[in-house]
């Protein structure tokens, strides 16, 4: 019986430990506790911190200390295992998610976990240094122990659905959607292309019998590639004929035994699985090929209905995308990197709050990013991570994450704990402001958005290094920090941040606004470069308001001469549409999502084709905006203590839905007939708010309200 796996990912200064009650697993008489311990060492995923191989188990009380790890434990090094590092030829694009695995069944200690296993040949474990909590006065080793702060991951059976291609063997019609064993003769090479029909993150499980010496390989892919395609070039994801399979692999070498189960140590990401078999002198029986889905145990609580198959599909695909990118941390993508980047994570966290109301993974992310700060004050671009990578604008989005949490969750103490980090980040940026109050050349990688025009996602800058979108992000951060300090921290600092924001706001307006020709904010002081990104941020940051903001949004949406926002940055473009009061445009701005659906994607891609990753959770922003913009549900006070309903139905005649709230649920039903809006709103007990429609505001009391405008 497998009881638990972990520890949850963290860094060495915050090494999570699990607490497990095993009482319900114990039986009268003999019981055995056994563990698999592994260390990928130099092949470890980039997100996995590592020190050395070790295992620590400790009973809670004196009675339970009989299980404590010491030299009464026995160990065996598993000589059947070797990592399969992913090579450049196996992968296209940056890949740091860890190795594949090979198990030689002939050397594997089958039955090691069973109560009747003979371990007399195993060696006594060597006791290392003791474990200690993080606040111990002198830590005995590099692991500083803290309790797990998120729930255990969900696991549930999941079956592959169909065989898309078959060579060298005939398989039962119902395989693999049902367990239906089949045999591969001796001296045979066979290959099957299996289709899950949608992308998933799961532990693949292969069960075989016989076939001593047979080599079975499993390869995993999000989609197949068009012939000769380099980065991207996948075409319609449902199509496989004439395409090339590219992906990492696991390998199992059969020992001839019956019912041998291969399951890798870490989960895999796949829609397609290539099963390759090469038998030797004995036939091999494939008993089963199946999966066990795993991910953070989010529960979908939000509801949305607009009698629109299109919007329902967009929400469903966005939900799958968000789930596959949420495990022990948020992840930019589950296939290639599995890293918690701040820019991705801010959007993912908002989706989580609106769809589930579960804030635990968001709290975990905010804390982990805060823990990554340098002495200068900047956060890492991603955390946890082994490589020190810094994206200064992502430090500013982290400030935004703290502010988001403050507005949507009633947890001021946690926000207060993050304020020193917010101050450190802003101190870092303040040190790089010039006499003109603008940021000069910033160190490291100043990524803003993936665009064809911006090398490495970095926008153009003036001769002195100044760039509008980075300055606009700093302006946003000053405003967010001022609000939080005024409410929870230092009112003097709040005043300082408001003053700094005022100076920066004036400098941006004077430096980047082109009010003679383009009537747009430029990316650079020479006013030769213009983008949707900069102008969207100008609206979100309140640099332009009212009718001027509406007119600016109306200009940047159709202007193809501007650098266009990618799937990622469309979140901020759509936020600008909302802020400016142009939300009726929103549903017409989802053409890229329509295109992805038409190309057979079952999750949202990293970028428009050609795309490296077919699953990037920043694309799930409609799972936030359909509720915030179309239904209009938003927080109007810290802790979601007041609610604002400001809907934009666009071409819809009706829409209804609900999102979770810290005190219950916010539900909205809208109907527009002959330009007359009927709205029904249900707010949690003790929560009031306001309803805004085309400039008219009506108060909302707790409970049910009905408004006709």
C-alpha positions as CSV (number, residue, x, y, z in Angstrom):
1,X,0.0,0.0,0.0
2,X,1.6,3.3,-1.1
3,X,0.8,5.8,1.6
4,X,2.5,9.0,0.5
5,X,5.0,10.5,-1.8
6,X,7.0,13.7,-1.3
7,X,8.4,15.9,0.0
8,X,6.6,18.8,-1.7
9,X,9.0,20.9,-3.7
10,X,10.8,23.7,-2.0
11,X,14.4,24.9,-1.5
12,X,17.0,23.7,1.0
13,X,16.2,26.6,3.3
14,X,12.5,25.5,3.3
15,X,12.6,21.7,3.0
16,X,9.1,20.4,3.3
17,X,8.3,17.4,5.5
18,X,5.2,15.3,5.4
19,X,3.0,14.3,8.4
20,X,1.2,11.1,7.9
21,X,-1.2,9.1,10.1
22,X,-0.5,5.4,9.2
23,X,-2.8,3.9,11.8
24,X,-5.5,2.9,9.3
25,X,-2.9,1.0,7.2
26,X,-1.6,-1.1,10.1
27,X,-2.8,-4.7,10.6
28,X,-2.5,-7.0,13.6
29,X,0.9,-8.8,13.6
30,X,3.8,-7.9,11.5
31,X,3.9,-4.7,9.5
32,X,6.7,-3.4,7.2
33,X,7.5,0.2,6.4
34,X,9.4,0.6,3.2
35,X,10.4,3.6,1.0
36,X,11.9,4.4,-2.4
37,X,14.5,7.1,-2.1
38,X,15.9,8.7,-5.2
39,X,18.2,11.6,-6.2
40,X,18.4,12.5,-9.9
41,X,21.7,14.3,-9.1
42,X,23.1,16.1,-12.1
43,X,20.0,15.1,-14.1
44,X,17.6,16.6,-11.6
45,X,14.7,18.8,-12.9
46,X,15.6,22.5,-12.8
47,X,12.8,23.0,-10.3
48,X,14.2,20.4,-7.9
49,X,16.6,21.5,-5.3
50,X,19.0,18.8,-4.2
51,X,21.7,18.2,-1.6
52,X,22.4,14.5,-1.1
53,X,20.5,11.2,-1.0
54,X,18.9,10.7,2.4
55,X,15.7,9.5,4.1
56,X,14.3,10.8,7.4
57,X,11.4,9.3,9.3
58,X,10.4,10.2,12.8
59,X,7.5,9.0,15.0
60,X,5.5,11.7,16.6
61,X,5.7,10.4,20.2
62,X,8.0,8.1,22.2
63,X,5.8,5.1,21.4
64,X,6.0,5.7,17.6
65,X,9.7,6.4,17.6
66,X,10.2,2.7,17.0
67,X,10.0,3.6,13.3
68,X,12.7,6.3,13.5
69,X,15.3,6.1,10.8
70,X,18.6,4.8,12.2
71,X,20.8,1.7,11.6
72,X,17.9,-0.6,12.4
73,X,16.7,0.2,8.9
74,X,18.0,-1.8,6.0
75,X,18.8,-0.5,2.5
76,X,19.6,-1.8,-1.0
77,X,20.8,0.3,-3.9
78,X,18.6,-0.4,-6.9
79,X,21.1,-1.5,-9.5
80,X,18.3,-2.0,-12.1
81,X,17.7,1.7,-12.5
82,X,19.5,4.3,-14.6
83,X,18.4,7.7,-15.7
84,X,17.9,8.4,-19.4
85,X,19.0,12.1,-19.8
86,X,17.0,13.9,-22.5
87,X,19.2,14.7,-25.5
88,X,18.8,17.6,-27.9
89,X,17.8,15.1,-30.7
90,X,14.9,13.9,-28.5
91,X,13.6,17.4,-27.8
92,X,12.9,20.7,-29.6
93,X,13.4,23.7,-27.4
94,X,14.4,24.3,-23.8
95,X,13.8,21.2,-21.7
96,X,14.6,21.0,-18.0
97,X,11.9,18.7,-16.6
98,X,14.2,15.8,-15.6
99,X,15.3,12.5,-17.2
100,X,13.5,9.5,-18.4
101,X,14.1,6.2,-16.7
102,X,15.3,2.7,-17.6
103,X,14.5,-0.3,-15.4
104,X,16.2,-3.6,-16.1
105,X,13.7,-6.1,-14.7
106,X,16.3,-8.8,-14.4
107,X,18.1,-6.8,-11.7
108,X,15.0,-5.3,-10.0
109,X,14.3,-6.6,-6.4
110,X,10.7,-7.6,-7.2
111,X,8.5,-7.8,-4.1
112,X,10.7,-5.5,-2.0
113,X,7.7,-3.7,-0.6
114,X,5.8,-6.9,0.5
115,X,5.6,-8.1,4.1
116,X,7.1,-11.5,3.2
117,X,10.1,-10.2,1.3
118,X,13.4,-11.7,2.3
119,X,15.8,-8.7,3.1
120,X,18.5,-10.7,4.9
121,X,21.0,-9.8,2.3
122,X,20.3,-6.0,2.6
123,X,22.8,-3.8,4.5
124,X,22.2,-1.8,7.6
125,X,21.5,1.8,6.9
126,X,24.1,4.4,7.8
127,X,22.8,7.0,10.1
128,X,23.6,10.6,9.0
129,X,23.0,13.8,10.8
130,X,19.7,14.4,12.6
131,X,16.9,16.4,11.1
132,X,16.0,19.8,12.6
133,X,13.3,22.4,12.1
134,X,14.2,25.6,10.3
135,X,14.3,27.7,13.4
136,X,16.8,25.4,15.2
137,X,19.8,27.4,16.6
138,X,22.4,25.3,14.7
139,X,21.1,23.3,11.8
140,X,22.9,19.9,11.5
141,X,22.7,19.9,7.7
142,X,21.6,21.8,4.6
143,X,18.0,20.7,5.0
144,X,16.0,23.3,7.0
145,X,12.8,21.5,7.8
146,X,9.3,23.2,7.5
147,X,5.9,21.5,7.4
148,X,4.1,20.8,4.2
149,X,1.7,23.7,3.6
150,X,-0.3,22.4,0.7
151,X,-2.5,19.2,0.4
152,X,-1.3,16.0,-1.1
153,X,-1.7,15.7,-4.9
154,X,-4.7,14.1,-6.4
155,X,-4.4,10.7,-8.2
156,X,-7.0,8.9,-10.2
157,X,-7.0,6.2,-12.9
158,X,-7.1,7.4,-16.4
159,X,-7.1,5.3,-19.6
160,X,-5.6,6.0,-23.0
161,X,-8.4,5.9,-25.6
162,X,-7.2,4.7,-28.9
163,X,-4.5,3.2,-31.1
164,X,-3.8,5.6,-33.9
165,X,-1.1,3.6,-35.7
166,X,0.1,0.0,-35.4
167,X,3.1,-1.8,-36.9
168,X,4.2,-5.4,-36.3
169,X,1.3,-6.5,-34.1
170,X,-2.5,-6.6,-34.2
171,X,-4.1,-5.4,-31.0
172,X,-7.6,-6.0,-29.6
173,X,-10.2,-3.5,-30.7
174,X,-10.9,-2.3,-27.2
175,X,-7.3,-1.7,-26.3
176,X,-6.2,0.6,-24.6
177,X,-9.5,2.1,-23.5
178,X,-10.1,-1.2,-21.7
179,X,-7.7,-3.7,-20.2
180,X,-7.4,-6.4,-22.9
181,X,-4.0,-8.3,-22.9
182,X,-2.3,-9.2,-26.2
183,X,0.9,-11.0,-27.1
184,X,3.9,-9.9,-29.1
185,X,5.6,-13.0,-30.6
186,X,9.3,-13.8,-30.0
187,X,11.8,-12.1,-32.3
188,X,9.4,-9.3,-33.2
189,X,9.6,-5.5,-33.5
190,X,6.3,-3.8,-32.9
191,X,5.2,-0.2,-32.4
192,X,1.9,1.4,-31.4
193,X,0.9,5.1,-31.3
194,X,-1.6,5.5,-28.5
195,X,-3.8,8.6,-28.1
196,X,-5.2,9.9,-24.8
197,X,-7.3,12.3,-27.0
198,X,-6.4,15.1,-24.7
199,X,-3.3,16.3,-22.9
200,X,-2.7,15.0,-19.4
201,X,-0.2,14.7,-16.6
202,X,-0.1,11.2,-15.3
203,X,2.0,8.3,-14.1
204,X,2.0,5.8,-17.0
205,X,1.7,2.2,-15.9
206,X,2.9,-0.6,-18.1
207,X,2.2,-4.2,-17.0
208,X,3.8,-7.1,-18.9
209,X,4.3,-10.9,-18.5
210,X,7.0,-13.2,-19.9
211,X,9.2,-12.1,-22.7
212,X,12.5,-12.3,-20.9
213,X,15.0,-9.8,-22.4
214,X,12.3,-7.9,-24.3
215,X,12.8,-4.2,-24.4
216,X,9.8,-1.9,-24.1
217,X,10.0,1.8,-24.6
218,X,7.4,4.5,-23.9
219,X,7.8,7.9,-25.4
220,X,5.6,10.9,-24.6
221,X,4.5,13.8,-26.8
222,X,2.0,16.7,-26.6
223,X,1.6,16.5,-30.4
224,X,3.4,15.2,-33.4
225,X,5.5,17.3,-35.7
226,X,5.1,18.1,-39.4
227,X,8.0,16.6,-41.5
228,X,11.1,18.8,-41.4
229,X,9.6,21.2,-38.8
230,X,12.0,22.7,-36.3
231,X,10.6,24.7,-33.4
232,X,6.8,24.3,-33.6
233,X,5.4,23.1,-36.9
234,X,2.8,20.7,-35.4
235,X,-0.2,21.6,-37.5
236,X,-3.6,20.1,-36.3
237,X,-2.9,18.3,-33.1
238,X,-5.5,15.6,-33.9
239,X,-3.7,14.6,-37.1
240,X,-0.9,12.0,-36.9
241,X,-0.4,10.7,-40.5
242,X,2.9,11.7,-42.1
243,X,4.1,13.3,-38.9
244,X,7.2,12.8,-36.7
245,X,7.2,11.7,-33.1
246,X,9.5,13.7,-30.9
247,X,9.7,13.2,-27.2
248,X,11.5,11.9,-24.2
249,X,11.2,8.2,-23.2
250,X,11.2,5.5,-20.5
251,X,12.4,2.0,-21.0
252,X,11.7,-1.3,-19.3
253,X,13.6,-4.6,-19.9
254,X,11.5,-7.6,-19.1
255,X,12.8,-10.3,-16.8
256,X,10.2,-13.0,-17.9
257,X,8.1,-12.7,-14.7
258,X,4.4,-12.4,-14.6
259,X,2.5,-9.2,-14.0
260,X,5.5,-6.9,-13.9
261,X,4.5,-3.3,-13.3
262,X,6.7,-0.4,-14.6
263,X,5.8,3.0,-13.3
264,X,8.3,5.9,-13.4
265,X,9.4,7.8,-10.3
266,X,7.9,11.0,-11.7
267,X,4.8,11.7,-13.7
268,X,4.8,12.4,-17.4
269,X,3.0,14.8,-19.7
270,X,1.4,13.4,-22.8
271,X,-1.4,13.2,-25.2
272,X,0.4,10.7,-27.4
273,X,2.3,7.7,-26.2
274,X,4.5,5.7,-28.5
275,X,4.9,2.1,-27.3
276,X,7.8,0.3,-28.9
277,X,8.6,-3.4,-28.2
278,X,11.5,-5.6,-29.3
279,X,11.2,-9.2,-28.1
280,X,14.0,-11.8,-28.0
281,X,13.5,-15.5,-27.6
282,X,10.2,-15.4,-25.8
283,X,6.8,-13.8,-26.5
284,X,5.8,-10.9,-24.4
285,X,2.3,-10.3,-23.1
286,X,1.2,-6.7,-22.8
287,X,-1.2,-7.0,-19.9
288,X,-2.1,-3.3,-19.8
289,X,-1.0,0.2,-20.5
290,X,-2.8,2.8,-18.5
291,X,-2.3,6.1,-16.6
292,X,-2.9,7.6,-13.1
293,X,-3.7,11.3,-13.5
294,X,-2.0,13.5,-10.9
295,X,-2.2,17.2,-10.1
296,X,-3.0,19.7,-7.4
297,X,-6.4,18.8,-6.0
298,X,-8.3,21.9,-7.2
299,X,-12.1,21.6,-7.2
300,X,-14.0,23.5,-9.9
301,X,-16.6,25.6,-8.1
302,X,-17.2,28.5,-10.5
303,X,-20.1,28.3,-12.9
304,X,-20.7,30.1,-16.2
305,X,-23.6,29.7,-18.7
306,X,-24.3,31.9,-21.7
307,X,-25.9,29.3,-24.0
308,X,-22.6,29.4,-25.9
309,X,-20.8,26.2,-26.9
310,X,-17.8,28.3,-27.8
311,X,-17.4,29.9,-24.4
312,X,-18.1,26.6,-22.6
313,X,-15.4,24.9,-24.6
314,X,-12.9,27.8,-23.9
315,X,-13.6,27.5,-20.2
316,X,-13.2,23.7,-20.2
317,X,-9.9,23.8,-22.1
318,X,-8.7,26.6,-19.8
319,X,-9.6,24.5,-16.8
320,X,-7.6,21.6,-18.1
321,X,-4.7,23.9,-18.8
322,X,-4.8,25.4,-15.4
323,X,-4.9,22.0,-13.7
324,X,-2.0,20.5,-15.7
325,X,0.1,23.5,-14.7
326,X,-0.6,23.1,-11.0
327,X,1.1,20.4,-9.0
328,X,3.3,20.9,-5.9
329,X,3.9,24.4,-7.4
330,X,2.4,26.3,-10.2
331,X,4.2,25.5,-13.4
332,X,4.7,27.4,-16.6
333,X,4.3,24.2,-18.6
334,X,4.1,20.6,-17.5
335,X,6.1,19.1,-20.4
336,X,9.2,21.2,-20.9
337,X,10.1,23.1,-17.7
338,X,7.7,22.6,-14.7
339,X,9.0,25.9,-13.3
340,X,7.1,28.4,-11.3
341,X,7.7,31.7,-13.2
342,X,6.3,34.8,-11.6
343,X,4.7,36.2,-14.8
344,X,2.9,32.9,-15.5
345,X,2.0,32.4,-11.9
346,X,0.2,35.7,-11.3
347,X,-2.3,34.8,-14.0
348,X,-2.6,31.2,-12.8
349,X,-3.3,32.4,-9.3
350,X,-6.1,34.6,-10.4
351,X,-7.6,31.8,-12.3
352,X,-7.4,29.5,-9.3
353,X,-9.1,32.0,-7.0
354,X,-12.0,32.6,-9.4
355,X,-12.4,29.0,-10.4
356,X,-11.9,27.3,-7.1
357,X,-11.5,29.7,-4.1
358,X,-8.5,27.6,-3.0
359,X,-5.7,30.0,-2.1
360,X,-3.2,27.6,-0.7
361,X,-1.1,27.1,-3.8
362,X,-1.1,30.9,-4.4
363,X,0.1,31.5,-0.8
364,X,2.8,28.9,-1.4
365,X,3.9,30.6,-4.6
366,X,4.0,34.0,-3.1
367,X,6.1,32.8,-0.2
368,X,8.5,30.7,-2.4
369,X,9.1,33.7,-4.7
370,X,9.7,36.0,-1.7
371,X,12.2,33.4,-0.3
372,X,14.2,33.7,-3.6
373,X,15.1,37.4,-3.2
374,X,18.7,38.5,-3.6
375,X,20.6,40.8,-1.2
376,X,19.8,43.6,-3.7
377,X,16.1,42.9,-3.2
378,X,15.0,41.4,-6.6
379,X,13.3,38.1,-6.6
380,X,14.3,35.3,-8.9
381,X,12.3,34.9,-12.1
382,X,11.1,31.5,-10.9
383,X,11.2,29.6,-7.7
384,X,12.1,27.0,-6.6
385,X,15.0,26.6,-9.0
386,X,18.7,25.6,-9.0
387,X,19.8,28.1,-11.6
388,X,19.9,31.7,-10.6
389,X,17.8,33.5,-13.2
390,X,16.5,37.0,-12.8
391,X,13.8,38.9,-14.7
392,X,13.4,42.2,-13.0
393,X,9.9,42.9,-14.3
394,X,8.7,39.6,-12.7
395,X,9.7,41.0,-9.3
396,X,7.1,43.8,-10.0
397,X,4.5,41.2,-11.0
398,X,5.2,39.5,-7.7
399,X,4.2,42.7,-5.9
400,X,1.1,42.5,-8.0
401,X,0.5,38.9,-6.7
402,X,0.7,40.1,-3.1
403,X,-1.8,42.9,-3.9
404,X,-4.1,40.4,-5.7
405,X,-4.0,38.2,-2.6
406,X,-4.8,41.1,-0.4
407,X,-7.8,42.1,-2.5
408,X,-9.3,38.7,-3.0
409,X,-8.5,36.8,0.3
410,X,-9.3,37.9,3.8
411,X,-5.8,37.2,5.2
412,X,-4.2,40.5,6.1
413,X,-1.6,38.9,8.4
414,X,0.0,37.0,5.5
415,X,0.1,40.1,3.4
416,X,1.7,42.0,6.3
417,X,4.4,39.3,6.4
418,X,5.2,39.9,2.7
419,X,5.5,43.7,3.0
420,X,9.3,43.6,3.9
421,X,9.8,41.7,0.6
422,X,7.7,44.3,-1.3
423,X,9.8,47.1,0.2
424,X,13.0,45.3,-0.8
425,X,11.8,44.9,-4.4
426,X,10.9,48.6,-4.6
427,X,14.2,49.6,-3.0
428,X,16.0,47.6,-5.7
429,X,14.2,49.4,-8.5
430,X,14.5,52.8,-6.8
431,X,18.2,52.5,-6.9
432,X,18.1,52.3,-10.7
433,X,16.0,55.5,-11.3
434,X,17.7,58.4,-12.9
435,X,17.5,62.1,-12.3
436,X,14.6,62.1,-14.7
437,X,12.8,59.7,-12.4
438,X,12.7,57.0,-15.0
439,X,14.4,53.6,-14.7
440,X,17.7,53.4,-16.6
441,X,19.3,50.2,-17.9
442,X,18.3,47.3,-15.6
443,X,20.5,44.3,-15.1
444,X,19.7,40.7,-16.1
445,X,16.8,39.6,-18.5
446,X,14.2,42.3,-18.8
447,X,11.5,40.1,-20.4
448,X,8.1,41.7,-21.0
449,X,6.4,39.5,-23.7
450,X,7.1,37.0,-26.4
451,X,6.9,38.8,-29.7
452,X,8.6,38.4,-33.0
453,X,9.9,42.0,-32.9
454,X,11.4,41.8,-29.4
455,X,14.5,39.7,-29.1
456,X,14.2,37.4,-26.2
457,X,11.0,39.1,-25.2
458,X,12.9,42.3,-24.2
459,X,11.3,45.6,-25.5
460,X,13.4,48.3,-27.1
461,X,15.1,50.9,-24.9
462,X,16.5,54.3,-25.3
463,X,20.2,55.1,-25.3
464,X,20.1,55.4,-21.6
465,X,18.3,52.1,-21.2
466,X,14.9,53.5,-20.4
467,X,11.9,51.6,-21.6
468,X,8.2,52.4,-21.2
469,X,6.7,49.0,-20.3
470,X,9.2,48.4,-17.5
471,X,8.6,51.9,-16.1
472,X,4.8,51.3,-16.3
473,X,5.2,48.1,-14.3
474,X,7.1,50.0,-11.7
475,X,4.3,52.6,-11.6
476,X,1.8,49.8,-11.0
477,X,4.0,48.4,-8.2
478,X,4.3,51.7,-6.4
479,X,0.5,52.2,-6.5
480,X,-0.1,48.6,-5.2
481,X,2.5,49.0,-2.4
482,X,1.2,52.4,-1.3
483,X,-2.3,50.9,-0.9
484,X,-1.0,47.9,1.2
485,X,1.4,50.0,3.3
486,X,-1.4,52.5,4.1
487,X,-3.7,49.7,5.3
488,X,-1.3,47.2,6.9
489,X,2.2,48.7,7.2
490,X,3.8,52.1,7.3
491,X,1.8,55.2,6.4
492,X,5.0,57.1,5.9
493,X,6.2,54.5,3.4
494,X,2.8,54.7,1.7
495,X,3.2,58.5,1.3
496,X,6.7,57.9,-0.1
497,X,5.4,55.4,-2.6
498,X,2.6,57.8,-3.7
499,X,5.2,60.5,-4.1
500,X,7.4,58.3,-6.2
501,X,4.5,57.1,-8.2
502,X,3.5,60.8,-8.9
503,X,7.0,61.6,-10.1
504,X,7.2,58.5,-12.2
505,X,3.7,59.1,-13.7
506,X,4.7,62.6,-14.8
507,X,8.0,61.4,-16.2
508,X,6.4,58.6,-18.3
509,X,3.7,61.0,-19.6
510,X,6.4,63.6,-20.6
511,X,8.8,61.0,-22.1
512,X,6.6,58.5,-24.0
513,X,3.4,60.1,-25.0
514,X,3.2,61.0,-28.7
515,X,0.3,63.5,-28.8
516,X,1.1,64.9,-32.2
517,X,1.1,62.0,-34.6
518,X,0.2,58.5,-33.2
519,X,-1.7,59.6,-30.1
520,X,-0.1,56.6,-28.4
521,X,2.5,55.9,-25.8
522,X,5.8,54.9,-27.3
523,X,8.1,52.2,-26.1
524,X,11.1,54.5,-26.3
525,X,11.8,58.2,-25.8
526,X,12.5,58.8,-29.5
527,X,8.9,57.7,-30.2
528,X,9.9,55.3,-33.0
529,X,8.6,52.1,-31.4
530,X,5.0,51.4,-30.4
531,X,3.3,48.4,-28.9
532,X,0.0,47.1,-27.6
533,X,1.9,46.1,-24.4
534,X,2.9,49.6,-23.5
535,X,-0.5,51.2,-24.2
536,X,-2.4,48.5,-22.4
537,X,-0.1,49.0,-19.3
538,X,-0.7,52.7,-19.5
539,X,-4.5,52.1,-19.2
540,X,-4.1,49.5,-16.4
541,X,-1.8,51.8,-14.5
542,X,-4.3,54.7,-14.7
543,X,-1.9,56.9,-16.7
544,X,-4.9,57.6,-18.9
545,X,-8.5,57.5,-17.8
546,X,-12.1,58.1,-18.8
547,X,-12.9,58.9,-22.4
548,X,-9.2,59.2,-23.2
549,X,-8.6,55.6,-22.0
550,X,-11.6,54.3,-24.0
551,X,-10.3,56.1,-27.1
552,X,-6.8,54.7,-26.6
553,X,-8.1,51.1,-26.3
554,X,-10.2,51.6,-29.4
555,X,-7.0,52.7,-31.3
556,X,-4.6,49.9,-30.1
557,X,-6.9,47.0,-30.7
558,X,-7.2,47.2,-34.6
559,X,-3.8,48.8,-35.2
560,X,-1.7,45.9,-36.7
561,X,1.3,48.3,-37.0
562,X,1.8,48.0,-33.3
563,X,3.8,45.1,-31.7
564,X,0.9,42.7,-30.9
565,X,0.3,41.2,-27.4
566,X,1.0,37.5,-27.3
567,X,-1.3,35.0,-25.6
568,X,0.4,35.8,-22.4
569,X,0.2,39.5,-22.5
570,X,-3.4,39.5,-23.9
571,X,-4.3,39.1,-20.2
572,X,-3.1,42.7,-19.7
573,X,-4.6,43.9,-23.0
574,X,-8.0,42.5,-21.9
575,X,-7.5,44.0,-18.4
576,X,-7.1,47.4,-20.1
577,X,-10.3,46.8,-22.1
578,X,-12.1,46.2,-18.8
579,X,-10.5,49.1,-16.9
580,X,-11.3,51.5,-19.7
581,X,-15.0,50.5,-19.7
582,X,-14.7,48.8,-23.2
583,X,-15.4,45.3,-21.9
584,X,-18.1,44.8,-24.6
585,X,-15.2,44.3,-26.9
586,X,-13.8,41.3,-24.9
587,X,-15.6,38.4,-26.5
588,X,-14.5,39.6,-29.9
589,X,-10.8,39.5,-28.8
590,X,-10.6,35.7,-28.4
591,X,-9.7,34.8,-32.0
592,X,-6.4,33.2,-30.9
593,X,-8.3,30.9,-28.6
594,X,-10.7,30.0,-31.4
595,X,-7.7,29.3,-33.6
596,X,-6.2,27.0,-31.0
597,X,-9.4,25.0,-30.7
598,X,-9.6,24.7,-34.5
599,X,-6.0,23.3,-34.5
600,X,-7.1,20.5,-32.2
601,X,-5.4,21.7,-29.0
602,X,-6.9,20.5,-25.8
603,X,-4.9,22.9,-23.7
604,X,-3.7,26.5,-24.4
605,X,-0.3,26.8,-26.2
606,X,2.6,29.0,-25.0
607,X,2.4,31.2,-28.1
608,X,0.6,31.3,-31.4
609,X,1.9,28.6,-33.8
610,X,4.6,27.6,-34.1
611,X,4.6,27.0,-30.4
612,X,7.1,25.0,-28.4
613,X,4.7,24.1,-25.5
614,X,1.1,23.1,-26.0
615,X,0.2,23.7,-22.4
616,X,0.9,27.1,-20.8
617,X,-1.5,28.2,-18.1
618,X,-1.2,31.9,-18.9
619,X,-3.5,31.1,-21.8
620,X,-6.2,30.2,-19.2
621,X,-6.9,33.9,-18.6
622,X,-10.5,33.6,-20.0
623,X,-11.2,31.5,-16.9
624,X,-10.7,34.7,-15.0
625,X,-12.0,37.3,-17.5
626,X,-15.3,35.7,-18.4
627,X,-16.2,36.1,-14.8
628,X,-14.5,39.4,-14.1
629,X,-15.4,41.1,-17.4
630,X,-18.5,39.4,-18.9
631,X,-20.3,38.7,-15.6
632,X,-18.5,41.7,-14.1
633,X,-17.6,40.2,-10.7
634,X,-14.7,41.8,-8.9
635,X,-13.4,42.8,-5.5
636,X,-14.1,46.4,-4.5
637,X,-12.2,46.3,-1.2
638,X,-9.4,44.3,0.5
639,X,-10.4,40.8,1.5
640,X,-13.2,40.9,-1.0
641,X,-15.2,42.6,1.8
642,X,-17.1,44.5,-0.9
643,X,-18.1,43.3,-4.3
644,X,-18.4,45.3,-7.5
645,X,-20.6,43.8,-10.4
646,X,-19.8,45.7,-13.6
647,X,-20.8,43.4,-16.5
648,X,-20.1,43.6,-20.2
649,X,-22.2,41.3,-22.2
650,X,-21.0,42.2,-25.6
651,X,-23.2,40.5,-28.1
652,X,-24.7,38.1,-25.5
653,X,-28.4,38.4,-24.6
654,X,-27.9,36.6,-21.3
655,X,-25.3,35.1,-19.0
656,X,-25.2,33.7,-15.6
657,X,-22.7,32.2,-13.2
658,X,-20.9,32.3,-9.9
659,X,-17.5,32.3,-8.3
660,X,-16.4,31.3,-4.8
661,X,-15.9,34.0,-2.2
662,X,-14.1,33.8,1.2
663,X,-17.6,33.9,2.8
664,X,-19.5,31.8,0.4
665,X,-20.4,32.6,-3.3
666,X,-21.1,35.5,-5.5
667,X,-23.8,34.6,-8.1
668,X,-25.0,36.7,-11.0
669,X,-27.7,36.3,-13.6
670,X,-28.0,38.8,-16.5
671,X,-30.6,39.2,-19.2
672,X,-30.7,41.9,-21.8
673,X,-33.9,42.3,-23.8
674,X,-34.7,45.4,-25.9
675,X,-31.8,47.2,-24.3
676,X,-33.3,46.6,-20.8
677,X,-31.0,44.8,-18.4
678,X,-32.4,42.6,-15.7
679,X,-29.9,41.5,-13.1
680,X,-30.1,39.1,-10.2
681,X,-27.2,39.1,-7.8
682,X,-26.7,37.0,-4.7
683,X,-24.0,38.1,-2.3
684,X,-22.7,36.3,0.8
685,X,-24.0,37.2,4.2
686,X,-22.4,40.4,5.5
687,X,-21.0,41.4,2.1
688,X,-22.4,44.4,0.3
689,X,-21.4,46.1,-2.9
690,X,-22.5,48.0,-6.0
691,X,-23.8,47.2,-9.4
692,X,-22.5,49.3,-12.4
693,X,-24.1,49.3,-15.8
694,X,-23.3,51.8,-18.5
695,X,-22.3,54.5,-16.0
696,X,-25.2,53.9,-13.6
697,X,-24.5,52.6,-10.1
698,X,-26.9,50.9,-7.8
699,X,-26.1,49.6,-4.3
700,X,-26.2,45.9,-3.5
701,X,-27.1,44.6,-0.1
702,X,-26.0,41.2,1.3
703,X,-28.2,38.4,0.0
704,X,-30.4,38.6,-3.1
705,X,-30.9,41.7,-5.2
706,X,-32.8,42.3,-8.4
707,X,-32.0,45.3,-10.5
708,X,-33.7,46.5,-13.8
709,X,-31.9,49.2,-15.8
